[in-house]
Amino acid sequence: MLVRIIKLEDKYIFKNDDEIFLTTPNGSLLEVKKKKHANLIVREIKNNNYYKDPSSIMNLTNFSCNLKFEEKKRIKKKIIEILNFDIVLFRCFEEKELIIQMNKKLNPFMEKFDKCFKSNLAIISSFSKSSKIKSKKFYLFLDKLDNYNLTVLFKLATLTKSVILSYFFVMKDINYNTLFKLTNMEYNYQQKRWGVVPEQENIDKNFYNTLKKISIFFKNAN
């Protein structure tokens, strides 16, 4: 398939013969801000290796450009739901040493997020509790995100179960390696005690690779 990149004002769009690439299913214009981002999409199309990977550059770009008001409204609602049970807040463990480690490494992110958004965060010490976030400032932050960054925050939060850590990734305070380590603290602790489980190794490998792909998209979309 011969795909051409067309410069349209400050954006890049894609054409195949006389057909302009549109998103599915909404039929919005598939567009990017940077030429390097456009080149990555063309490469994936030529290699025909993006269809089955939801974290490919092409599929993440399609997801972003496809978002309309109702989709964004649902995504923001889902982000708040994840935030209410954010793993950064979760301390429902019997292992005191694990809790001490989590307090040391995760509490600073919780405190910084809370200070920024006045979000009334609270440690979750029971499976029946949540934080019940009420933060107009965070809602406004979500409203101001463009489609690309909203996609990154949503995809990362869904994957890691942490809006807080995903926020600091979007703000470029942490990279995907740090995000991976912080969201795997419980497993890493258990691994040191009981050893490596082969099945979990494969899960972690896929998890890490997905984080890396989303990071590549984030880097090239902005």
Secondary structure, 3 states (H helix, E strand, C coil): CCCEEEEECCEEEEEECCEECECCCCCCECEECCHHHHHHHHHHHHHCCCCCCCCCHHHHHHHHHHCCHHHHHHHHHHHHHHHHCCCCCECCCCCHHHHHHHHHHHHHHHHHHHHHHCCCCCCECCCCCCCCCCCHHHHHHHHHCCHHHHHHHHHHHHHHCCHHHHHHHHCCCCCHHHHHHHHCHHHHHHHHHHCCCHHHHHHHHHHHHHHHHHHHHHHHHC
